[in-house]
Amino acid sequence: MPISILMPALSPTMETGKLAGWNVKEGEHVAPGDVIAEIETDKATMEVEAVEEGRLARILIEAGTEGVAVNTPIALLLEEGEDESALEGFDTQAPAAPAKDKPAEEKPAEDKPAEVKPTEAAAPAPAPAKPAEEAGARLFASPLARRMAAQNEIDLAQLQGSGPGGRIVKADIEAAMRTGAPKAAPAAASAPAAAAPAPAPMDPNRITALYEPGSFTEVALDNMRATIARRLTEAKRDVPHYYLSVDCQIDTLLGARKRLNERLEDGRISVNDFIIRAAALALIRVPDANAAFAGDRLLKFKHADISMAVAIEGGLITPIIRKADTKSLAEIAAESKQLAEKAKTRKLQPQEYEGGSFSVSNLGMFGIKNFTAVINPPQAAIMAVGAGEKRAVVAADGSLSAATMMTVTLSCDHRVIDGALGARLLAEFKTFIEDPVMMLA
């Protein structure tokens, strides 16, 4: 029986992708580890490796196809000893179960057509949740897992699958049998109240009708722009933002940067590198702010992983300087430059841009004096950095002088960072920026 090669989920947030190209042709032999295709996600272009050995019998999704849903069959593989006759009558509209019972290629059962993304984590509830199938959702489970669940009266809707894309496989049922999984609800059980309907999507036809035909050009959203639109809308709707601003005098910092760059043989340190370092050290000094919101709990981080916003063609991506609190300015400078170059060529791997505990967005190089940024969930804060400019400053003795000032605005998630806590974090940041020698220790 043919093995379906499925559209992989290359990151936890990926729902669809573009099949950019095939590296093998129909009829060619592939082995585990061979790069068979390239997939464009909303963030990067990544290679797909074969996990089975066999002959690529049929390509189902042509190169260049956009919007291919995760777990959609993209090709069929024939194992040794199978010929083209095995493809006769084979259903290519849904993932197929392999000839061998392998979790990596098991078939999602044919349930109701509507698909609902499964909840990633749910708090314990006094009563079992409504089975996903009753609510019109689609449960991804192998046929074997379904049979075992039915025989043991196990509620599939209460299980978290360990297979590709969260698919429930045999091992998940066996684990549930050992730990005592919730039993399936009786068929006659009354259903709880229906969930509130999702907000109606914007009707593009109503928007275009407002403008004279021929006065505009329509540009379809690519994966990156569509993802940015969705995530930022969710962030502003679901995260209670508030904002704190402070002015930092950076003349001492600029002088220190100049002297450091004169002594460095390789590379140069930017103002943004100082900002990343200062933010990381401030988070370590105010550890309660170095956290993320996770539904029914907060995640408090041991190190400061700083995401830096990088503008690329068609959107924005935030590669991460991991453990920035432990790295020198020179190390941060080298790593940020490398990550920015990979971002602009869309070569970042998911582990290089997913996660992070704090973000920095710097528009100072564009002459922007100040702005507010949208938080990147599940992070709890993002710092918007404006341009350094000469301003009149009144000293403590009342004298007037000129100084280079930089305005930074901190956007905070009030569920994690209260006003006083955010103010402490910003004060620590200001201390490091105005006395950069402290960052060299």
C-alpha positions as CSV (number, residue, x, y, z in Angstrom):
1,M,0.0,0.0,0.0
2,P,1.4,3.4,-0.9
3,I,2.8,5.7,1.8
4,S,1.6,9.3,1.8
5,I,4.2,12.0,2.3
6,L,2.4,14.7,4.2
7,M,2.9,18.5,4.3
8,P,5.0,18.8,7.5
9,A,4.4,21.2,10.3
10,L,7.7,23.0,10.4
11,S,6.8,25.1,13.5
12,P,4.2,25.1,16.2
13,T,2.3,28.0,14.6
14,M,2.4,26.8,11.0
15,E,-1.0,26.0,9.5
16,T,-0.2,26.3,5.8
17,G,2.8,26.7,3.6
18,K,4.0,27.0,0.0
19,L,5.6,24.0,-1.7
20,A,8.4,25.9,-3.2
21,G,10.0,23.1,-5.2
22,W,10.8,19.4,-5.5
23,N,14.3,18.1,-5.4
24,V,13.3,14.6,-6.7
25,K,11.3,13.5,-9.7
26,E,8.6,10.9,-10.0
27,G,10.2,7.5,-10.3
28,E,13.4,8.3,-8.4
29,H,14.4,6.4,-5.3
30,V,14.7,8.2,-2.0
31,A,16.2,7.1,1.3
32,P,15.6,8.5,4.9
33,G,17.4,11.8,5.3
34,D,17.3,12.7,1.5
35,V,16.1,16.3,0.9
36,I,13.1,15.8,-1.3
37,A,11.4,19.2,-1.2
38,E,11.6,22.9,-0.1
39,I,8.7,24.4,1.9
40,E,8.2,28.2,2.4
41,T,6.5,29.0,5.7
42,D,5.4,32.4,6.9
43,K,9.0,33.0,8.2
44,A,11.5,31.0,6.2
45,T,12.3,28.5,3.5
46,M,13.1,25.1,4.8
47,E,14.2,21.7,3.5
48,V,12.0,18.6,3.9
49,E,13.8,15.2,4.4
50,A,12.4,11.8,3.6
51,V,11.6,9.6,6.6
52,E,10.8,6.5,4.6
53,E,12.7,4.6,1.9
54,G,11.1,3.9,-1.4
55,R,10.3,5.2,-4.9
56,L,8.5,8.5,-5.4
57,A,5.5,7.2,-7.4
58,R,3.4,10.3,-7.7
59,I,3.7,14.0,-6.9
60,L,0.3,15.3,-5.7
61,I,1.1,19.0,-5.1
62,E,3.0,20.8,-7.8
63,A,6.0,23.1,-7.1
64,G,4.9,26.7,-6.5
65,T,1.5,25.8,-4.9
66,E,0.7,28.1,-2.0
67,G,-1.7,27.6,0.9
68,V,-1.0,23.8,1.3
69,A,-2.5,22.8,4.7
70,V,-0.4,20.9,7.2
71,N,-0.9,17.1,7.0
72,T,-2.1,17.3,3.4
73,P,-0.7,14.5,1.2
74,I,1.9,16.0,-1.2
75,A,3.3,12.9,-2.7
76,L,3.0,9.1,-2.7
77,L,5.9,6.7,-2.0
78,L,6.0,3.0,-3.1
79,E,7.9,0.6,-1.0
80,E,10.2,-2.1,-2.3
81,G,8.3,-4.7,-4.3
82,E,5.3,-2.4,-5.0
83,D,4.5,-1.3,-8.5
84,E,2.1,1.2,-10.1
85,S,-0.8,-1.1,-9.7
86,A,-0.8,-0.3,-6.0
87,L,-2.0,3.3,-6.8
88,E,-5.2,2.1,-8.5
89,G,-8.2,3.3,-6.6
90,F,-6.0,4.9,-3.9
91,D,-7.6,7.9,-2.2
92,T,-5.2,10.9,-2.6
93,Q,-7.6,13.4,-1.0
94,A,-6.7,12.4,2.6
95,P,-3.6,11.1,4.3
96,A,-3.3,7.3,4.0
97,A,-2.2,4.8,6.6
98,P,1.1,3.1,5.7
99,A,1.6,-0.5,5.1
100,K,3.4,-0.7,8.4
101,D,2.1,0.6,11.7
102,K,4.4,3.7,11.8
103,P,3.2,6.7,13.8
104,A,5.0,9.1,11.5
105,E,2.8,8.3,8.6
106,E,-0.5,7.3,10.1
107,K,-3.7,8.4,8.5
108,P,-6.1,10.9,10.1
109,A,-9.6,9.4,10.1
110,E,-12.3,10.8,7.8
111,D,-14.5,12.7,10.2
112,K,-16.7,15.7,9.7
113,P,-15.3,18.2,7.1
114,A,-14.9,21.2,9.4
115,E,-11.5,21.4,11.1
116,V,-10.8,23.2,14.3
117,K,-7.2,23.6,15.5
118,P,-6.8,21.6,18.7
119,T,-6.2,23.5,22.0
120,E,-2.5,23.4,22.8
121,A,-3.0,23.3,26.6
122,A,-6.1,23.1,28.7
123,A,-6.5,23.6,32.5
124,P,-8.0,20.7,34.4
125,A,-11.8,21.1,34.6
126,P,-14.3,19.5,36.9
127,A,-16.3,18.0,34.0
128,P,-14.8,16.5,30.8
129,A,-14.7,18.8,27.8
130,K,-17.1,18.2,25.0
131,P,-15.6,15.7,22.5
132,A,-14.2,17.5,19.5
133,E,-16.1,15.3,17.1
134,E,-19.5,16.3,18.6
135,A,-18.6,19.9,18.3
136,G,-17.8,19.5,14.5
137,A,-14.1,19.4,15.0
138,R,-11.8,16.9,13.3
139,L,-9.8,14.5,15.5
140,F,-6.6,13.4,13.9
141,A,-6.1,9.8,14.9
142,S,-4.9,6.6,13.2
143,P,-7.5,3.9,12.5
144,L,-5.7,1.6,15.0
145,A,-5.8,4.3,17.7
146,R,-9.5,4.8,17.1
147,R,-10.2,1.1,17.4
148,M,-8.2,0.8,20.6
149,A,-9.9,3.9,22.0
150,A,-13.4,2.5,21.2
151,Q,-12.6,-0.9,22.7
152,N,-11.3,0.7,26.0
153,E,-13.9,3.5,26.1
154,I,-11.3,6.2,26.0
155,D,-12.3,9.7,25.0
156,L,-10.0,10.7,22.1
157,A,-11.0,14.4,22.6
158,Q,-9.2,14.4,26.0
159,L,-5.9,13.1,24.6
160,Q,-2.9,15.1,23.3
161,G,-1.4,13.3,20.2
162,S,2.3,12.7,19.9
163,G,2.3,12.0,16.2
164,P,2.9,14.5,13.4
165,G,0.7,17.5,13.7
166,G,-0.7,16.3,17.0
167,R,-2.1,13.1,15.5
168,I,-3.2,10.5,18.1
169,V,-1.4,7.2,17.6
170,K,-1.2,3.7,19.2
171,A,1.4,4.8,21.7
172,D,-0.9,7.6,23.0
173,I,-3.7,5.1,23.6
174,E,-1.4,2.7,25.4
175,A,-0.2,5.5,27.6
176,A,-3.8,6.5,28.4
177,M,-4.6,3.0,29.3
178,R,-1.7,2.9,31.8
179,T,-2.6,6.3,33.4
180,G,-6.3,5.9,33.4
181,A,-7.6,8.3,30.6
182,P,-11.1,9.9,30.8
183,K,-13.8,7.6,29.6
184,A,-15.8,8.5,26.6
185,A,-19.1,10.2,27.5
186,P,-22.3,8.2,27.0
187,A,-24.0,8.9,23.6
188,A,-27.1,10.2,25.3
189,A,-25.3,12.7,27.5
190,S,-26.6,16.2,27.2
191,A,-24.3,18.6,25.4
192,P,-23.1,21.8,27.1
193,A,-24.0,25.2,25.7
194,A,-22.4,26.0,22.3
195,A,-19.3,28.1,22.3
196,A,-19.6,31.8,21.3
197,P,-19.2,32.2,17.5
198,A,-16.0,33.6,16.2
199,P,-15.9,37.2,15.0
200,A,-17.1,37.5,11.4
201,P,-14.2,37.9,8.9
202,M,-13.8,41.1,7.0
203,D,-15.6,40.9,3.7
204,P,-13.1,42.1,1.1
205,N,-15.9,42.8,-1.5
206,R,-17.4,45.4,0.9
207,I,-14.0,47.1,1.2
208,T,-13.3,47.2,-2.6
209,A,-16.8,48.5,-3.3
210,L,-15.9,51.7,-1.5
211,Y,-13.4,52.6,-4.2
212,E,-13.7,53.4,-7.9
213,P,-12.9,50.4,-10.1
214,G,-9.5,50.8,-11.7
215,S,-8.3,53.2,-9.0
216,F,-6.3,50.5,-7.2
217,T,-4.4,47.3,-7.7
218,E,-5.1,44.2,-5.6
219,V,-2.2,42.3,-4.1
220,A,-2.9,39.0,-2.5
221,L,-1.5,38.4,0.9
222,D,1.4,35.9,1.0
223,N,1.9,33.5,4.0
224,M,4.1,35.9,5.9
225,R,1.8,39.0,5.6
226,A,-1.3,36.9,6.4
227,T,0.3,35.5,9.5
228,I,1.5,38.9,10.7
229,A,-2.1,40.3,10.2
230,R,-3.6,37.4,12.1
231,R,-1.1,37.4,15.0
232,L,-1.0,41.1,15.6
233,T,-4.8,41.3,15.5
234,E,-4.9,38.5,18.1
235,A,-2.3,40.3,20.2
236,K,-4.0,43.7,20.3
237,R,-7.4,42.0,21.0
238,D,-6.3,39.5,23.6
239,V,-3.3,41.1,25.4
240,P,-4.1,44.0,27.7
241,H,-1.3,46.4,26.6
242,Y,-0.2,49.5,28.5
243,Y,2.8,51.7,27.8
244,L,5.7,53.3,29.7
245,S,8.2,55.8,28.2
246,V,11.5,57.1,29.4
247,D,14.2,59.4,27.9
248,C,17.8,58.1,28.1
249,Q,20.9,60.3,27.6
250,I,23.3,58.4,25.4
251,D,26.3,60.7,24.9
252,T,28.5,58.5,27.2
253,L,27.3,55.4,25.3
254,L,28.1,56.9,22.0
255,G,31.6,57.8,23.2
256,A,32.2,54.2,24.6
257,R,31.0,52.7,21.3
258,K,33.4,54.8,19.3
259,R,36.3,53.8,21.5
260,L,35.4,50.1,21.4
261,N,35.0,50.1,17.6
262,E,38.4,51.7,17.2
263,R,40.0,48.8,19.1
264,L,38.0,46.0,17.5
265,E,39.8,44.3,14.6
266,D,36.7,42.4,13.3
267,G,33.2,43.7,13.3
268,R,31.6,46.7,14.8
269,I,29.3,47.2,17.8
270,S,26.0,49.1,17.0
271,V,23.8,51.1,19.4
272,N,21.3,48.3,19.1
273,D,23.8,45.8,20.5
274,F,24.1,48.0,23.6
275,I,20.3,48.2,23.8
276,I,20.0,44.4,23.6
277,R,22.7,43.9,26.3
278,A,21.1,46.5,28.5
279,A,17.6,45.0,28.2
280,A,19.0,41.5,29.0
281,L,20.8,42.7,32.1
282,A,17.7,44.7,33.3
283,L,15.6,41.6,33.0
284,I,18.0,39.7,35.2
285,R,17.8,42.5,37.8
286,V,14.0,42.5,37.6
287,P,13.4,38.7,37.2
288,D,9.6,39.0,37.7
289,A,9.4,40.9,34.4
290,N,11.3,38.2,32.6
291,A,8.2,36.0,32.1
292,A,5.6,34.9,29.7
293,F,1.8,34.3,30.1
294,A,0.8,30.7,29.7
295,G,-2.9,30.6,30.3
296,D,-3.3,29.3,33.8
297,R,0.4,30.1,34.8
298,L,3.4,32.3,34.3
299,L,6.7,31.1,32.9
300,K,9.6,32.8,34.6
301,F,12.8,32.5,32.7
302,K,16.3,31.9,34.0
303,H,18.0,33.8,31.2
304,A,17.1,36.7,29.0
305,D,16.5,35.6,25.4
306,I,16.1,38.8,23.4
307,S,14.2,38.9,20.2
308,M,15.3,41.6,17.8
309,A,12.9,42.9,15.1
310,V,14.3,42.6,11.6
311,A,12.5,44.1,8.6
312,I,12.6,41.9,5.6
313,E,10.9,42.0,2.2
314,G,7.2,41.5,2.8
315,G,7.2,41.6,6.6
316,L,9.0,41.3,9.8
317,I,10.7,38.5,11.7
318,T,12.3,38.4,15.2
319,P,15.4,36.3,15.5
320,I,16.6,35.7,19.1
321,I,19.8,36.3,20.9
322,R,19.7,33.4,23.3
323,K,21.1,34.0,26.9
324,A,22.0,37.6,26.0
325,D,22.7,38.3,29.6
326,T,25.7,36.0,29.5
327,K,27.2,37.4,26.3
328,S,29.6,40.3,25.7
329,L,28.8,43.2,23.5
330,A,31.1,41.8,20.8
331,E,29.4,38.4,20.9
332,I,26.0,40.0,20.7
333,A,27.2,42.2,17.7
334,A,28.5,39.2,15.8
335,E,25.4,37.0,16.5
336,S,22.9,39.8,15.7
337,K,24.6,40.5,12.4
338,Q,24.6,36.8,11.5
339,L,20.9,36.4,12.4
340,A,19.9,39.5,10.5
341,E,21.6,38.2,7.3
342,K,19.9,34.8,7.7
343,A,16.6,36.6,8.3
344,K,16.8,38.6,5.1
345,T,17.5,35.5,3.0
346,R,14.8,33.6,4.9
347,K,17.2,31.0,6.0
348,L,16.4,31.1,9.7
349,Q,15.4,27.8,11.4
350,P,12.4,27.8,13.8
351,Q,14.6,27.5,16.9
352,E,16.2,30.8,15.9
353,Y,13.0,32.8,16.0
354,E,10.5,31.0,18.1
355,G,10.2,31.6,21.8
356,G,12.2,34.4,23.4
357,S,11.4,36.3,26.6
358,F,11.5,39.9,25.5
359,S,11.6,41.9,22.2
360,V,13.4,45.0,21.0
361,S,12.1,47.0,18.0
362,N,14.4,49.8,16.9
363,L,13.3,52.4,14.3
364,G,15.9,55.0,15.3
365,M,17.8,54.5,12.1
366,F,14.7,55.8,10.2
367,G,14.6,59.0,12.2
368,I,11.5,57.9,14.2
369,K,11.6,59.8,17.6
370,N,9.2,57.5,19.5
371,F,6.5,54.9,18.9
372,T,4.6,52.0,20.6
373,A,5.1,48.4,19.5
374,V,2.7,45.5,19.6
375,I,3.6,42.7,22.1
376,N,4.7,39.4,20.5
377,P,2.8,36.7,22.5
378,P,3.6,34.7,24.6
379,Q,6.2,37.3,25.5
380,A,5.0,39.9,28.0
381,A,6.9,43.0,26.8
382,I,8.5,44.7,23.8
383,M,10.7,47.8,23.8
384,A,10.3,50.4,21.1
385,V,13.4,52.4,20.6
386,G,13.5,55.8,18.9
387,A,16.3,57.9,17.3
388,G,19.0,59.6,19.4
389,E,18.8,63.4,18.9
390,K,20.2,66.6,20.4
391,R,17.8,68.1,22.8
392,A,17.9,70.9,25.4
393,V,18.4,69.5,28.9
394,V,18.0,71.3,32.2
395,A,20.6,70.2,34.8
396,A,20.0,69.8,38.5
397,D,21.5,73.3,39.1
398,G,19.1,74.8,36.6
399,S,21.7,75.3,33.8
400,L,20.7,74.5,30.2
401,S,22.8,72.3,27.9
402,A,22.5,70.1,24.8
403,A,22.5,66.3,25.2
404,T,21.8,63.4,22.9
405,M,18.6,61.9,24.1
406,M,16.8,58.6,23.1
407,T,13.2,57.8,23.9
408,V,12.2,54.2,24.6
409,T,8.7,53.0,25.1
410,L,7.9,49.7,26.9
411,S,4.7,47.9,25.9
412,C,3.7,45.6,28.8
413,D,1.2,42.7,29.2
414,H,-0.7,43.8,32.3
415,R,-1.5,40.1,33.1
416,V,2.2,39.6,33.7
417,I,3.9,43.0,34.4
418,D,2.1,45.5,36.7
419,G,2.8,49.2,36.3
420,A,5.3,49.4,39.1
421,L,7.1,46.3,37.9
422,G,7.3,47.7,34.4
423,A,8.6,51.0,35.8
424,R,11.4,49.2,37.7
425,L,12.4,47.3,34.5
426,L,12.6,50.6,32.5
427,A,14.6,52.3,35.3
428,E,17.2,49.5,35.3
429,F,17.4,49.7,31.5
430,K,18.0,53.4,31.7
431,T,20.8,52.9,34.3
432,F,22.7,50.5,32.0
433,I,22.2,52.7,28.9
434,E,23.4,55.9,30.7
435,D,26.4,54.2,32.4
436,P,27.5,51.7,29.7
437,V,30.6,50.7,31.7
438,M,28.3,48.6,33.8
439,M,27.6,46.5,30.8
440,L,31.3,45.6,30.3
441,A,31.6,43.9,33.7
